[in-house]
Amino acid sequence: MLEDQRWAAKIFSSGWQPGSGTLDVVEPATGALLGRTGLADAADVAAASAAAAAAQPAWAAASILERAAVLRRAAGILEQHLAEITEQLIRETGSVPGKAGFELGLALRTLLEAAGLPGLAQGEVLPTAGDRWSFARRIPIGVVGVISPFNSPIVLGLRSVAPALALGNAVLLKPDPRTPIAGGVILARLFEEAGLPEGLLHVLPGGAETGQAVVRAAEVQMISFTGSAATGRQVGELAAAQLKKTHLELGGKNSVLVLPGADLARAASAAAFASFFHQGQVCMSAGRILVPEAQHDEFVELLCAAADRLKAGDPRLADSDLGPLIDARQLARIESIVSDSVADGARIRTGGETAGLFMQPLVLSGLRPEHRAWQAEIFGPVAPVMEYRDLDQAVELVNATEYGLSTAILGDVGTAMRLADRIRSGIVHINEQTIDDEPNVPFGGTGASGNGTRFGGAAANLEAYTETQWLTVRSEIADYPF
Ligand code: NAD
């Protein structure tokens, strides 16, 4: 898949082409150079967008069997090359094998679910006041722009690319410049090998400028963006000025709420997973852990013990539970959030030692709502714990954030169900931690976590990647008074 190097120093735009420059791809665990992709500038994006628009009508007119077959073949190729793709994902993104397996399992299911979409794009026959037939039918959007982040680059690209292609669109994909092989080249190779006709998928690695060019490109009618709230706001503003449809999936400040009487050992294990999995670099990572006053001290001890059992190290080594952070900028940001909070009175209970980009999982207690570690999305292996007085205060604390992505409630199910009714969150898990996804569920957040759009499932994907056309038909030309 990657070994023939046809992609090296190239962008994927009507075949493998030189871009305006190249991007070095560095392994965060070792600093080794993993490869080099092409870099796309605004002119590359404009050319790709025009080529995509030219290729798209024939794809939209292609048989639903042909479109489904491309998606099914891409799934087969992913399975066939799973070992190689897993290795690349581990090295390029610093994912331990368990995280890579979770991501690639989801990616495979995403392709298989998308293979069913061409046959599901059904419309409606509408009642009408006229002497005619009236229909609502689904038509592709045209050219879709996809901008994806570094943390789970394969599945977070595919969850837009696969349904968009399945439903007859062409796609421009801009992966994060730190993960352009996993987030870009691998997707291009999957669809190239699957026989997707040329011009329908363009992979355009680059940074903010390339992303902006994708949003601006004349033929791009929709943007599917996954990334931080700050960038999402900019992308949303730029797209809105051009009246483009925008799906924004942004960050989170997700809570694990431990109920009175919950099994504390299990709750601590769930919270540790929610805060430390993939070094906390998941939009659904828990950045707030709420525990009843009476159980707080015992819980913190259990959470610290769980943190101490984890080891951050090269994700290719069997004893590493956590891999490296993606880069030095992320590490510096995490450290500044922790040190500001400590200066304001929070206490580090364990962890936080660093070596290169590796950081031991850190437990913070003594937090107050105004502390930076309680307010900001940390995107690092940090578990801030706060005690609460009663359930009303707990709900108030959970809701006191601009984000609203994922919430976990641990303990008595009846109490948890009543609280779930009061929590503003796109996702609520009872007796599970905050991080999960399946390609057939409506995934998405509220507030600063996104603009209310959903990924996954036929209904959300049809809504996202098609337009509805009203079509009327009479057997003869109608009579008019003019
Ligand atoms: P980011 O917003 O910095 O980058 C995301 C993507 O946007 C990258 O491809 C980047 O190159 C591009 N980009 C940056 N500036 C741009 C601009 N001005 N115009 C257009 N594109 C631009 O995000 P990050 O910090 O690298 O990723 C982590 C963030 O993503 C976290 O906030 C995380 O919560 C969020 N995330 C959300 C989900 C979700 O499904 N809700 C999933 C994963 C990650």
Residues whose N, C-alpha, C, O or C-beta is under 5 A from the ligand:
A	BS01	NAD	I147 S148 P149 F150 K174 P175 D176 P177 G206 G207 A208 G211 Q212 T226 G227 S228 A229 T231 Q234 E249 L250 G251 G252 V282 C283 S449
